[in-house]
Amino acid sequence: DIWIEASDTSSIDSWVGAASVAAALGVYSGAFSVAISASGNTLSNTIEAYIDNSDVTAWNVDVVADDHSSVASHSEAAALAASTGISVAGGGSATVIKGTNTVKAHVTGTGNDDLINLSGDLTVNATAATDYVGDVGVASVAIGLYSLAASGGVVKISATPDVSAYVTGVTVYADEMDVKAVGRIRTRGTAWGMSVSTGLAMGVSTAVVTTDADVDAYVGGTNDVFYIRSLRISATAEDNPDADGMTGEARATASAGGLLLGTTSTMATVENENTVKASIMDGTYVRASGTVSVKASNKIQQHADADSAAYGLVGEGESIAEAFSDTVTIATAGDADLSANRLEISSDGVSENLSTTTAGSGGLVSGAAAAPTTETTAQVKALIGGGANIVLSGSDGTLTMDATHLAKPNTLVITNSYGLIAGAGAEAVNSIDSDVLTQIGSQAHVSAENIRLDAQNSLDKQAVSGTNIDGSTGGLASKA
């Protein structure tokens, strides 16, 4: 047996903090306090295992590339200012995580005379698993005759692994041939802030989480020849099963209390742009006595949550949560010459996007606004090329093709505003644009005893406890 493996386990655990205290006494006194902290974390590794331009004779050959990366980043800041005159306290904190690892496993040749001659199996697997967590916390307190407390926290997380497994430019004799690429992502960003003042208090929190796995598994090409019993090509994007949570989670929370003015703004955004492809390339010659399987699977879960609370003589709170996905999932048998007992081509996508918002305010004049949004865009395709020549015979002689997509959007809104004059506003939007296609090219030749083609596009808007939108106000003049 031959075993070729490249593996990487990268881990970053960072914490930064800042604190500032200022105090002053006197008729014309002033205290100014500022605390700022920032943490930046980057992973950009290449993990590659391969056989290239080689003749190999063996029993089994395994080519494996495996990446497990994790980042835990924490940033905190606190500022306190107190005086009998002017007091200003400002706190700011930021955490940035960026992961761009590339993972490859492949067997490649020139396409002329490179031979992989096995008595057993050829296995080519590439896997990338990420677990990124970032959070910030900010607190500002100002006490004085004239005072201002302000806080701002930002979390930005980006996970964009590139994963590929392929066999091309070679002739293969083997029992089973398994080519698999897997991208697994778990990310979570949390921003928290608090401002308290005897005058004016302001707080802003922002969390942005972006995920984008490019996962590609393919075999063949012009002059490539495969004599095997069974062939499996699979490309998968999914949540990381080894870590709690979802593909992408963003949470932003801010609270502010001032005797004169309290105002807060929170924004939480999650976005996914996975592309997953599994393919038999044009020009490939395949002779399989068993099953040939081409499968692409692309499943994501995302949650954006924004929560704001503001209190003062004038209180205003605003919360915005956005969950976006734009995914591509394609399984293809191209313009190949293929003979087998059974051919399965399957493309499957699931997009679960949830946005939740809470906005609260209280004061003589108060207002609260919340706006959660989900946007789901998807392309899911199962294809046979227009120049394919496919013969399925033997005990089964079956062709099955299916393309399916399930959209699971949801939004939740809570607004509360209380004061002599109070107003609350809420708007929730869910939009879906999903294209699903199962297609045999118009010039393809397919011979089989049984042929089944399926295409399914589904929506699952799950019920929630209570209502999706809940707004309440109270005061001499109020409106929700």
VOPAGU-2260 file (C-alpha; in pm, 1 decimal, decimal comma):
REM VOPAGU-2260
SITE   aa  ch    i         X         Y         Z
SITE  ASP   A    0       0,0       0,0       0,0
SITE  ILE   A    1      98,5     361,8     -58,9
SITE  TRP   A    2     -19,8     637,3     176,9
SITE  ILE   A    3      55,1    1001,8     104,1
SITE  GLU   A    4     -72,2    1259,4     353,9
SITE  ALA   A    5     -37,0    1630,8     418,4
SITE  SER   A    6    -200,7    1763,8     733,3
SITE  ASP   A    7    -211,8    2090,2     921,3
SITE  THR   A    8    -353,7    2188,1    1257,9
SITE  SER   A    9    -330,9    2562,8    1311,9
SITE  SER   A   10    -461,6    2732,2    1624,1
SITE  ILE   A   11    -462,7    3096,2    1737,5
SITE  ASP   A   12    -588,6    3213,6    2075,3
SITE  SER   A   13    -555,5    3587,6    2132,6
SITE  TRP   A   14    -676,8    3833,3    2394,1
SITE  VAL   A   15    -617,0    4207,2    2410,2
SITE  GLY   A   16    -751,7    4458,5    2657,4
SITE  ALA   A   17    -736,7    4830,4    2729,6
SITE  ALA   A   18    -857,3    5038,0    3025,0
SITE  SER   A   19    -847,9    5407,8    3101,5
SITE  VAL   A   20    -957,6    5607,7    3407,9
SITE  ALA   A   21    -959,3    5986,3    3446,0
SITE  ALA   A   22   -1088,7    6201,3    3732,6
SITE  ALA   A   23   -1079,6    6573,7    3810,1
SITE  LEU   A   24   -1211,1    6809,2    4079,2
SITE  GLY   A   25   -1253,4    7185,7    4058,7
SITE  VAL   A   26   -1480,5    7460,5    3937,3
SITE  TYR   A   27   -1339,4    7444,2    3583,9
SITE  SER   A   28   -1229,5    7083,3    3581,0
SITE  GLY   A   29   -1245,6    6828,4    3300,2
SITE  ALA   A   30   -1173,6    6456,4    3267,1
SITE  PHE   A   31   -1108,9    6277,1    2940,4
SITE  SER   A   32   -1064,8    5901,0    2915,4
SITE  VAL   A   33   -1013,5    5688,3    2602,4
SITE  ALA   A   34    -948,4    5313,8    2578,2
SITE  ILE   A   35    -891,8    5130,9    2247,9
SITE  SER   A   36    -805,8    4765,8    2180,3
SITE  ALA   A   37    -768,6    4568,1    1856,0
SITE  SER   A   38    -686,2    4210,9    1762,9
SITE  GLY   A   39    -597,8    4089,7    1412,6
SITE  ASN   A   40    -564,0    3722,1    1318,3
SITE  THR   A   41    -481,7    3568,4     979,9
SITE  LEU   A   42    -447,7    3208,4     858,7
SITE  SER   A   43    -330,3    3155,6     500,1
SITE  ASN   A   44    -180,8    2808,9     463,8
SITE  THR   A   45    -148,5    2568,5     172,3
SITE  ILE   A   46    -185,2    2196,9     243,4
SITE  GLU   A   47    -120,5    1972,8     -55,5
SITE  ALA   A   48     -76,2    1597,3    -103,5
SITE  TYR   A   49     -19,8    1456,5    -451,7
SITE  ILE   A   50     124,6    1209,8    -698,9
SITE  ASP   A   51     244,9    1377,1   -1018,6
SITE  ASN   A   52     385,4    1239,7   -1344,6
SITE  SER   A   53     445,2     894,0   -1199,5
SITE  ASP   A   54     376,4     530,5   -1286,8
SITE  VAL   A   55     248,2     347,9    -979,2
SITE  THR   A   56     188,7     -23,9    -923,9
SITE  ALA   A   57      50,2    -115,9    -581,3
SITE  TRP   A   58    -240,4    -265,5    -392,6
SITE  ASN   A   59    -408,3      47,4    -247,3
SITE  VAL   A   60    -314,0     413,3    -286,3
SITE  ASP   A   61    -440,6     687,6     -53,4
SITE  VAL   A   62    -369,4    1056,3    -112,9
SITE  VAL   A   63    -501,6    1268,6     175,2
SITE  ALA   A   64    -483,5    1641,7     252,1
SITE  ASP   A   65    -636,7    1746,6     582,8
SITE  ASP   A   66    -665,7    2088,0     745,6
SITE  HIS   A   67    -809,9    2176,1    1087,5
SITE  SER   A   68    -778,1    2542,6    1181,5
SITE  SER   A   69    -919,2    2730,3    1478,6
SITE  VAL   A   70    -908,5    3090,3    1599,1
SITE  ALA   A   71   -1041,1    3233,6    1924,5
SITE  SER   A   72    -993,7    3610,7    1943,5
SITE  HIS   A   73   -1111,1    3841,2    2222,1
SITE  SER   A   74   -1080,7    4218,5    2251,1
SITE  GLU   A   75   -1203,4    4433,7    2539,1
SITE  ALA   A   76   -1191,8    4802,7    2631,7
SITE  ALA   A   77   -1322,6    5008,3    2924,9
SITE  ALA   A   78   -1312,0    5384,8    2986,5
SITE  LEU   A   79   -1421,0    5587,2    3291,5
SITE  ALA   A   80   -1423,4    5965,4    3324,4
SITE  ALA   A   81   -1549,9    6158,6    3627,6
SITE  SER   A   82   -1529,8    6527,8    3716,3
SITE  THR   A   83   -1728,6    6815,5    3857,5
SITE  GLY   A   84   -1711,9    6984,0    3514,9
SITE  ILE   A   85   -1673,0    6821,2    3172,6
SITE  SER   A   86   -1635,8    6444,0    3143,9
SITE  VAL   A   87   -1578,6    6248,7    2824,2
SITE  ALA   A   88   -1528,3    5871,2    2811,2
SITE  GLY   A   89   -1473,1    5678,9    2490,7
SITE  GLY   A   90   -1415,5    5307,4    2436,4
SITE  GLY   A   91   -1342,2    5122,7    2114,2
SITE  SER   A   92   -1263,6    4758,8    2041,6
SITE  ALA   A   93   -1212,4    4552,1    1726,1
SITE  THR   A   94   -1146,7    4189,9    1637,6
SITE  VAL   A   95   -1062,7    4069,9    1286,3
SITE  ILE   A   96   -1022,6    3705,6    1179,9
SITE  LYS   A   97    -933,2    3606,1     825,4
SITE  GLY   A   98    -884,5    3248,3     707,5
SITE  THR   A   99    -790,7    3167,7     345,0
SITE  ASN   A  100    -642,6    2818,1     361,2
SITE  THR   A  101    -600,1    2610,3      44,5
SITE  VAL   A  102    -626,4    2232,1      64,9
SITE  LYS   A  103    -548,7    2002,8    -230,0
SITE  ALA   A  104    -524,7    1627,6    -286,2
SITE  HIS   A  105    -459,7    1505,4    -638,7
SITE  VAL   A  106    -317,5    1247,8    -874,3
SITE  THR   A  107    -201,5    1410,0   -1197,3
SITE  GLY   A  108      -8,7    1327,4   -1512,3
SITE  THR   A  109      67,2    1448,7   -1859,6
SITE  GLY   A  110    -224,4    1263,2   -2020,3
SITE  ASN   A  111       6,6    1049,9   -2233,9
SITE  ASP   A  112     168,2     760,0   -2049,1
SITE  ASP   A  113     122,3     795,5   -1670,1
SITE  LEU   A  114     -31,3     473,3   -1534,9
SITE  ILE   A  115    -184,2     401,5   -1192,1
SITE  ASN   A  116    -214,9      21,2   -1181,8
SITE  LEU   A  117    -378,2    -100,9    -856,4
SITE  SER   A  118    -508,1    -433,5    -734,5
SITE  GLY   A  119    -718,9    -248,6    -475,7
SITE  ASP   A  120    -852,8     106,0    -439,4
SITE  LEU   A  121    -749,6     460,7    -527,4
SITE  THR   A  122    -863,4     716,4    -267,3
SITE  VAL   A  123    -808,5    1090,8    -303,5
SITE  ASN   A  124    -951,7    1302,4     -20,6
SITE  ALA   A  125    -917,6    1672,9      68,6
SITE  THR   A  126   -1081,5    1820,6     379,4
SITE  ALA   A  127   -1078,1    2168,4     532,4
SITE  ALA   A  128   -1242,1    2227,4     871,3
SITE  THR   A  129   -1254,3    2575,3    1028,3
SITE  ASP   A  130   -1367,7    2695,7    1370,7
SITE  TYR   A  131   -1342,6    3073,4    1410,8
SITE  VAL   A  132   -1479,3    3265,0    1709,9
SITE  GLY   A  133   -1431,8    3637,3    1772,4
SITE  ASP   A  134   -1583,2    3874,5    2025,5
SITE  VAL   A  135   -1546,3    4228,6    2153,7
SITE  GLY   A  136   -1671,2    4400,7    2467,0
SITE  VAL   A  137   -1672,9    4776,4    2532,0
SITE  ALA   A  138   -1787,9    4980,0    2831,9
SITE  SER   A  139   -1780,5    5359,3    2874,9
SITE  VAL   A  140   -1893,0    5560,1    3177,8
SITE  ALA   A  141   -1892,5    5940,8    3208,8
SITE  ILE   A  142   -1996,9    6131,8    3521,4
SITE  GLY   A  143   -1998,5    6509,7    3534,3
SITE  LEU   A  144   -2193,5    6829,2    3498,0
SITE  TYR   A  145   -2144,0    6803,5    3122,2
SITE  SER   A  146   -2074,0    6446,9    3018,3
SITE  LEU   A  147   -2052,4    6221,5    2715,4
SITE  ALA   A  148   -1999,3    5845,4    2706,6
SITE  ALA   A  149   -1950,5    5667,0    2375,1
SITE  SER   A  150   -1861,5    5308,8    2288,9
SITE  GLY   A  151   -1806,6    5121,9    1963,8
SITE  GLY   A  152   -1726,2    4757,4    1895,5
SITE  VAL   A  153   -1658,5    4581,9    1563,9
SITE  VAL   A  154   -1613,3    4212,5    1483,3
SITE  LYS   A  155   -1523,9    4096,3    1132,1
SITE  ILE   A  156   -1473,6    3728,9    1049,2
SITE  SER   A  157   -1399,8    3585,3     706,5
SITE  ALA   A  158   -1364,2    3211,1     636,8
SITE  THR   A  159   -1293,2    3130,0     270,8
SITE  PRO   A  160   -1131,0    2786,4     235,1
SITE  ASP   A  161   -1046,9    2651,2    -110,6
SITE  VAL   A  162   -1072,2    2270,5    -121,4
SITE  SER   A  163   -1008,1    2045,6    -420,5
SITE  ALA   A  164    -959,9    1674,7    -490,9
SITE  TYR   A  165    -897,6    1548,7    -843,7
SITE  VAL   A  166    -752,4    1280,5   -1067,7
SITE  THR   A  167    -654,4    1394,0   -1414,9
SITE  GLY   A  168    -399,9    1323,0   -1688,4
SITE  VAL   A  169    -361,5     952,2   -1598,0
SITE  THR   A  170    -484,3     604,8   -1684,2
SITE  VAL   A  171    -621,2     415,6   -1383,1
SITE  TYR   A  172    -679,9      44,3   -1326,5
SITE  ALA   A  173    -838,3     -11,6    -984,4
SITE  ASP   A  174   -1121,5    -177,6    -795,6
SITE  GLU   A  175   -1279,6     131,4    -635,5
SITE  MET   A  176   -1191,8     491,7    -707,6
SITE  ASP   A  177   -1304,6     750,7    -452,9
SITE  VAL   A  178   -1241,1    1124,0    -502,2
SITE  LYS   A  179   -1379,7    1346,6    -228,9
SITE  ALA   A  180   -1352,5    1717,2    -133,4
SITE  VAL   A  181   -1510,2    1850,4     187,5
SITE  GLY   A  182   -1532,2    2204,2     325,5
SITE  ARG   A  183   -1655,4    2247,5     682,6
SITE  ILE   A  184   -1709,1    2588,9     838,9
SITE  ARG   A  185   -1816,0    2717,7    1178,5
SITE  THR   A  186   -1787,3    3089,4    1257,6
SITE  ARG   A  187   -1928,5    3314,2    1528,7
SITE  GLY   A  188   -1880,8    3685,2    1589,7
SITE  THR   A  189   -2017,8    3875,4    1891,2
SITE  ALA   A  190   -2000,1    4251,1    1958,7
SITE  TRP   A  191   -2119,0    4390,6    2293,3
SITE  GLY   A  192   -2118,9    4750,7    2413,2
SITE  MET   A  193   -2249,7    4962,8    2702,0
SITE  SER   A  194   -2245,2    5339,5    2760,8
SITE  VAL   A  195   -2364,3    5522,0    3073,4
SITE  SER   A  196   -2356,9    5896,4    3130,9
SITE  THR   A  197   -2509,3    6170,7    3341,0
SITE  GLY   A  198   -2550,4    6359,5    3011,7
SITE  LEU   A  199   -2522,2    6198,8    2669,7
SITE  ALA   A  200   -2465,9    5826,8    2600,4
SITE  MET   A  201   -2409,9    5659,3    2263,3
SITE  GLY   A  202   -2331,8    5300,7    2167,8
SITE  VAL   A  203   -2261,9    5126,0    1835,8
SITE  SER   A  204   -2196,1    4753,3    1783,3
SITE  THR   A  205   -2126,5    4580,0    1450,9
SITE  ALA   A  206   -2066,7    4212,2    1374,3
SITE  VAL   A  207   -1997,3    4091,3    1018,8
SITE  VAL   A  208   -1936,7    3724,0     937,6
SITE  THR   A  209   -1854,4    3613,3     581,0
SITE  THR   A  210   -1812,0    3251,9     469,7
SITE  ASP   A  211   -1726,0    3119,7     125,3
SITE  ALA   A  212   -1611,6    2762,3      68,5
SITE  ASP   A  213   -1500,9    2672,7    -284,4
SITE  VAL   A  214   -1518,8    2292,4    -298,0
SITE  ASP   A  215   -1429,3    2105,7    -616,2
SITE  ALA   A  216   -1399,1    1731,5    -686,5
SITE  TYR   A  217   -1340,5    1606,1   -1038,3
SITE  VAL   A  218   -1188,2    1330,8   -1248,1
SITE  GLY   A  219   -1073,4    1289,0   -1603,9
SITE  GLY   A  220   -1013,5    1499,9   -1908,6
SITE  THR   A  221    -913,1    1441,9   -2267,3
SITE  ASN   A  222    -733,5    1104,1   -2311,0
SITE  ASP   A  223    -795,5    1001,7   -1946,8
SITE  VAL   A  224    -897,4     636,4   -1909,7
SITE  PHE   A  225   -1047,2     467,9   -1601,5
SITE  TYR   A  226   -1103,4      92,4   -1576,3
SITE  ILE   A  227   -1265,2      35,0   -1238,5
SITE  ARG   A  228   -1542,0    -149,8   -1059,8
SITE  SER   A  229   -1692,2     163,2    -902,0
SITE  LEU   A  230   -1627,4     536,9    -916,7
SITE  ARG   A  231   -1737,6     794,6    -659,5
SITE  ILE   A  232   -1686,9    1169,3    -696,3
SITE  SER   A  233   -1826,2    1385,5    -416,2
SITE  ALA   A  234   -1799,4    1752,1    -317,3
SITE  THR   A  235   -1952,3    1868,3      10,1
SITE  ALA   A  236   -1986,3    2196,1     200,7
SITE  GLU   A  237   -2137,5    2175,8     547,8
SITE  ASP   A  238   -2122,5    2295,8     907,9
SITE  ASN   A  239   -1822,8    2179,2    1107,0
SITE  PRO   A  240   -1954,7    1878,9    1305,7
SITE  ASP   A  241   -1664,2    1900,3    1552,3
SITE  ALA   A  242   -1770,0    2247,4    1676,8
SITE  ASP   A  243   -2094,5    2376,7    1822,4
SITE  GLY   A  244   -2279,3    2638,1    1622,3
SITE  MET   A  245   -2363,3    2719,9    1261,8
SITE  THR   A  246   -2188,3    2801,9     936,6
SITE  GLY   A  247   -2213,6    3171,0    1025,3
SITE  GLU   A  248   -2340,1    3351,3    1336,4
SITE  ALA   A  249   -2325,9    3726,0    1402,2
SITE  ARG   A  250   -2457,2    3891,6    1719,6
SITE  ALA   A  251   -2446,2    4263,1    1798,4
SITE  THR   A  252   -2568,7    4413,4    2127,3
SITE  ALA   A  253   -2554,6    4772,3    2250,4
SITE  SER   A  254   -2710,1    4957,1    2543,0
SITE  ALA   A  255   -2691,7    5323,0    2636,9
SITE  GLY   A  256   -2831,1    5523,0    2925,9
SITE  GLY   A  257   -2802,1    5899,5    2962,9
SITE  LEU   A  258   -2995,8    6151,7    3167,0
SITE  LEU   A  259   -3032,5    6368,5    2856,9
SITE  LEU   A  260   -2982,8    6139,5    2556,7
SITE  GLY   A  261   -2938,9    5769,2    2505,5
SITE  THR   A  262   -2889,9    5633,1    2154,0
SITE  THR   A  263   -2778,1    5296,4    2021,6
SITE  SER   A  264   -2725,0    5132,3    1685,4
SITE  THR   A  265   -2652,5    4765,5    1621,0
SITE  MET   A  266   -2587,0    4578,6    1298,2
SITE  ALA   A  267   -2534,1    4205,3    1254,8
SITE  THR   A  268   -2460,4    4060,9     909,9
SITE  VAL   A  269   -2391,7    3705,8     792,8
SITE  GLU   A  270   -2318,3    3618,4     431,9
SITE  ASN   A  271   -2236,0    3292,3     254,0
SITE  GLU   A  272   -2124,8    3234,2    -106,1
SITE  ASN   A  273   -2036,8    2863,5    -120,4
SITE  THR   A  274   -1959,4    2706,0    -458,2
SITE  VAL   A  275   -1962,6    2325,9    -469,8
SITE  LYS   A  276   -1893,5    2121,6    -785,4
SITE  ALA   A  277   -1849,2    1750,9    -856,5
SITE  SER   A  278   -1763,2    1653,0   -1213,1
SITE  ILE   A  279   -1657,6    1395,4   -1466,8
SITE  MET   A  280   -1473,6    1612,9   -1715,4
SITE  ASP   A  281   -1520,3    1628,2   -2091,0
SITE  GLY   A  282   -1328,0    1367,5   -2291,9
SITE  THR   A  283   -1307,1    1109,7   -2011,8
SITE  TYR   A  284   -1326,8     738,1   -2095,8
SITE  VAL   A  285   -1482,5     531,8   -1813,5
SITE  ARG   A  286   -1543,7     158,0   -1799,3
SITE  ALA   A  287   -1700,4      53,9   -1469,0
SITE  SER   A  288   -1859,4    -281,5   -1387,8
SITE  GLY   A  289   -2047,7    -132,0   -1091,3
SITE  THR   A  290   -2181,0     211,8    -995,0
SITE  VAL   A  291   -2057,0     554,1   -1098,1
SITE  SER   A  292   -2167,7     827,8    -857,6
SITE  VAL   A  293   -2131,9    1206,8    -892,1
SITE  LYS   A  294   -2265,2    1401,4    -594,4
SITE  ALA   A  295   -2254,7    1765,8    -482,6
SITE  SER   A  296   -2397,4    1877,3    -148,6
SITE  ASN   A  297   -2411,4    2233,5     -16,9
SITE  LYS   A  298   -2578,2    2293,5     320,6
SITE  ILE   A  299   -2555,2    2610,0     530,2
SITE  GLN   A  300   -2704,0    2752,7     850,6
SITE  GLN   A  301   -2681,1    3123,6     935,1
SITE  HIS   A  302   -2812,9    3349,2    1212,0
SITE  ALA   A  303   -2786,7    3727,2    1244,7
SITE  ASP   A  304   -2905,7    3882,1    1572,4
SITE  ALA   A  305   -2910,1    4254,4    1661,4
SITE  ASP   A  306   -3022,0    4389,5    2000,6
SITE  SER   A  307   -3027,4    4754,8    2110,1
SITE  ALA   A  308   -3157,2    4938,9    2415,1
SITE  ALA   A  309   -3146,0    5314,9    2479,9
SITE  TYR   A  310   -3279,5    5521,9    2770,6
SITE  GLY   A  311   -3270,8    5894,0    2850,7
SITE  LEU   A  312   -3469,3    6213,0    2834,4
SITE  VAL   A  313   -3453,4    6129,1    2463,6
SITE  GLY   A  314   -3402,0    5759,6    2390,0
SITE  GLU   A  315   -3352,0    5602,5    2046,7
SITE  GLY   A  316   -3260,5    5242,2    1959,1
SITE  GLU   A  317   -3202,5    5087,7    1615,8
SITE  SER   A  318   -3130,9    4724,1    1527,1
SITE  ILE   A  319   -3051,4    4581,0    1183,5
SITE  ALA   A  320   -2989,9    4210,6    1115,4
SITE  GLU   A  321   -2909,6    4066,8     771,9
SITE  ALA   A  322   -2861,0    3707,9     656,1
SITE  PHE   A  323   -2757,7    3662,2     291,9
SITE  SER   A  324   -2667,3    3351,3      95,5
SITE  ASP   A  325   -2575,2    3306,0    -271,1
SITE  THR   A  326   -2479,7    2943,4    -332,4
SITE  VAL   A  327   -2392,6    2731,0    -635,6
SITE  THR   A  328   -2417,8    2350,8    -633,4
SITE  ILE   A  329   -2349,6    2151,1    -950,5
SITE  ALA   A  330   -2300,4    1779,3   -1022,2
SITE  THR   A  331   -2198,6    1702,8   -1381,0
SITE  ALA   A  332   -2111,2    1414,0   -1607,3
SITE  GLY   A  333   -1965,8    1602,6   -1898,6
SITE  ASP   A  334   -1902,2    1497,6   -2256,6
SITE  ALA   A  335   -1766,8    1161,7   -2144,4
SITE  ASP   A  336   -1770,1     810,6   -2290,3
SITE  LEU   A  337   -1903,7     609,7   -1998,5
SITE  SER   A  338   -2013,0     252,3   -1952,2
SITE  ALA   A  339   -2134,2     121,1   -1614,9
SITE  ASN   A  340   -2399,2     -79,8   -1438,4
SITE  ARG   A  341   -2550,9     230,4   -1272,1
SITE  LEU   A  342   -2498,9     607,0   -1291,0
SITE  GLU   A  343   -2608,9     843,3   -1013,6
SITE  ILE   A  344   -2588,2    1222,3   -1046,9
SITE  SER   A  345   -2711,8    1418,0    -746,7
SITE  SER   A  346   -2702,9    1784,7    -646,9
SITE  ASP   A  347   -2847,4    1894,4    -313,2
SITE  GLY   A  348   -2865,6    2235,3    -143,6
SITE  VAL   A  349   -3009,9    2358,4     185,8
SITE  SER   A  350   -3006,7    2729,3     278,8
SITE  GLU   A  351   -3121,6    2815,9     630,6
SITE  ASN   A  352   -3114,3    3189,1     704,2
SITE  LEU   A  353   -3246,0    3346,4    1024,5
SITE  SER   A  354   -3247,3    3715,7    1121,4
SITE  THR   A  355   -3366,5    3836,6    1461,2
SITE  THR   A  356   -3384,1    4190,2    1601,3
SITE  THR   A  357   -3477,2    4352,5    1930,3
SITE  ALA   A  358   -3495,9    4730,1    1979,4
SITE  GLY   A  359   -3602,1    4903,6    2296,7
SITE  SER   A  360   -3608,8    5263,1    2418,5
SITE  GLY   A  361   -3746,8    5471,2    2699,5
SITE  GLY   A  362   -3759,8    5842,0    2782,0
SITE  LEU   A  363   -3963,0    6159,0    2757,9
SITE  VAL   A  364   -3925,9    6114,7    2382,1
SITE  SER   A  365   -3839,9    5764,6    2266,6
SITE  GLY   A  366   -3818,1    5566,8    1944,0
SITE  ALA   A  367   -3724,0    5211,1    1853,6
SITE  ALA   A  368   -3673,0    5060,2    1507,9
SITE  ALA   A  369   -3584,8    4707,6    1396,6
SITE  ALA   A  370   -3528,5    4563,3    1048,6
SITE  PRO   A  371   -3436,1    4198,1     994,5
SITE  THR   A  372   -3373,4    4072,9     640,0
SITE  THR   A  373   -3296,2    3740,4     475,3
SITE  GLU   A  374   -3200,4    3692,0     110,7
SITE  THR   A  375   -3160,1    3342,5     -31,7
SITE  THR   A  376   -3016,3    3292,4    -380,0
SITE  ALA   A  377   -2931,4    2944,6    -504,5
SITE  GLN   A  378   -2840,4    2752,7    -819,0
SITE  VAL   A  379   -2864,9    2373,1    -799,2
SITE  LYS   A  380   -2800,0    2160,2   -1108,7
SITE  ALA   A  381   -2761,4    1794,5   -1204,6
SITE  LEU   A  382   -2630,7    1770,2   -1561,3
SITE  ILE   A  383   -2519,5    1538,0   -1838,4
SITE  GLY   A  384   -2322,4    1703,2   -2117,3
SITE  GLY   A  385   -2460,9    1740,4   -2466,6
SITE  GLY   A  386   -2180,8    1530,3   -2613,2
SITE  ALA   A  387   -2193,1    1243,3   -2362,3
SITE  ASN   A  388   -2213,3     878,9   -2466,2
SITE  ILE   A  389   -2348,2     672,9   -2175,4
SITE  VAL   A  390   -2433,0     301,9   -2176,3
SITE  LEU   A  391   -2578,2     148,6   -1859,5
SITE  SER   A  392   -2629,4    -226,7   -1865,6
SITE  GLY   A  393   -2597,8    -535,1   -1649,0
SITE  SER   A  394   -2802,9    -630,4   -1343,3
SITE  ASP   A  395   -2921,7    -272,8   -1285,6
SITE  GLY   A  396   -2881,3     -59,9   -1597,0
SITE  THR   A  397   -3018,4     250,5   -1423,2
SITE  LEU   A  398   -2966,4     625,3   -1454,4
SITE  THR   A  399   -3085,2     846,6   -1167,3
SITE  MET   A  400   -3049,3    1222,5   -1164,9
SITE  ASP   A  401   -3182,3    1461,1    -903,7
SITE  ALA   A  402   -3143,5    1828,1    -812,3
SITE  THR   A  403   -3304,7    1960,2    -493,9
SITE  HIS   A  404   -3299,4    2281,2    -294,2
SITE  LEU   A  405   -3461,3    2362,3      38,4
SITE  ALA   A  406   -3488,8    2724,9     151,7
SITE  LYS   A  407   -3553,3    2782,6     522,6
SITE  PRO   A  408   -3582,1    3159,1     586,2
SITE  ASN   A  409   -3717,1    3325,6     899,7
SITE  THR   A  410   -3726,0    3666,2    1067,4
SITE  LEU   A  411   -3816,5    3776,3    1418,3
SITE  VAL   A  412   -3878,0    4135,4    1533,2
SITE  ILE   A  413   -3939,5    4284,0    1876,7
SITE  THR   A  414   -3965,9    4660,6    1934,9
SITE  ASN   A  415   -4058,9    4838,7    2257,1
SITE  SER   A  416   -4076,7    5213,6    2310,2
SITE  TYR   A  417   -4213,9    5394,4    2615,2
SITE  GLY   A  418   -4227,9    5766,7    2691,3
SITE  LEU   A  419   -4442,0    6077,5    2688,7
SITE  ILE   A  420   -4398,4    6063,6    2311,3
SITE  ALA   A  421   -4310,5    5715,7    2186,4
SITE  GLY   A  422   -4283,3    5540,1    1852,2
SITE  ALA   A  423   -4178,7    5195,4    1737,6
SITE  GLY   A  424   -4122,1    5066,9    1385,5
SITE  ALA   A  425   -4050,4    4720,6    1246,6
SITE  GLU   A  426   -4000,8    4575,4     899,3
SITE  ALA   A  427   -3912,7    4214,6     813,6
SITE  VAL   A  428   -3818,3    4094,6     464,0
SITE  ASN   A  429   -3757,1    3742,3     331,4
SITE  SER   A  430   -3664,7    3705,8     -36,6
SITE  ILE   A  431   -3582,9    3384,7    -225,4
SITE  ASP   A  432   -3446,0    3329,4    -577,0
SITE  SER   A  433   -3377,2    2959,8    -628,6
SITE  ASP   A  434   -3311,5    2784,8    -962,3
SITE  VAL   A  435   -3313,8    2404,2    -974,9
SITE  LEU   A  436   -3233,3    2211,0   -1294,0
SITE  THR   A  437   -3195,3    1844,9   -1392,7
SITE  GLN   A  438   -3089,5    1814,1   -1754,7
SITE  ILE   A  439   -2956,6    1572,3   -2014,1
SITE  GLY   A  440   -2788,0    1760,1   -2297,2
SITE  SER   A  441   -2980,2    1770,3   -2623,6
SITE  GLN   A  442   -2714,8    1580,3   -2821,8
SITE  ALA   A  443   -2626,7    1326,0   -2553,5
SITE  HIS   A  444   -2668,4     953,3   -2612,3
SITE  VAL   A  445   -2795,0     760,5   -2309,5
SITE  SER   A  446   -2879,9     390,7   -2316,5
SITE  ALA   A  447   -3031,5     242,7   -1999,3
SITE  GLU   A  448   -3302,1       6,0   -1880,3
SITE  ASN   A  449   -3435,1     255,9   -1625,4
SITE  ILE   A  450   -3408,5     635,3   -1625,4
SITE  ARG   A  451   -3536,9     865,6   -1351,3
SITE  LEU   A  452   -3493,8    1243,3   -1337,8
SITE  ASP   A  453   -3608,7    1457,5   -1044,1
SITE  ALA   A  454   -3600,4    1828,8    -968,2
SITE  GLN   A  455   -3744,0    1975,5    -650,1
SITE  ASN   A  456   -3751,4    2330,8    -517,0
SITE  SER   A  457   -3890,9    2365,3    -163,5
SITE  LEU   A  458   -3965,0    2635,8      92,4
SITE  ASP   A  459   -3996,0    2567,5     464,2
SITE  LYS   A  460   -4103,1    2874,6     662,1
SITE  GLN   A  461   -4120,1    2733,2    1012,1
SITE  ALA   A  462   -4368,4    2858,1    1269,2
SITE  VAL   A  463   -4233,2    3052,2    1567,5
SITE  SER   A  464   -4350,2    3084,0    1923,0
SITE  GLY   A  465   -4580,3    3388,2    1923,9
SITE  THR   A  466   -4555,9    3620,0    1623,0
SITE  ASN   A  467   -4281,2    3710,0    1379,2
SITE  ILE   A  468   -4331,8    4083,8    1441,0
SITE  ASP   A  469   -4410,7    4224,8    1785,5
SITE  GLY   A  470   -4414,2    4600,3    1848,0
SITE  SER   A  471   -4539,1    4787,8    2151,6
SITE  THR   A  472   -4542,5    5150,4    2269,6
SITE  GLY   A  473   -4669,3    5341,0    2567,8
SITE  GLY   A  474   -4707,6    5713,4    2637,6
SITE  LEU   A  475   -4925,6    6019,9    2609,6
SITE  ALA   A  476   -4866,3    6007,5    2233,8
SITE  SER   A  477   -4751,4    5671,7    2103,1
SITE  LYS   A  478   -4756,0    5469,2    1784,7
SITE  ALA   A  479   -4630,1    5124,2    1683,1
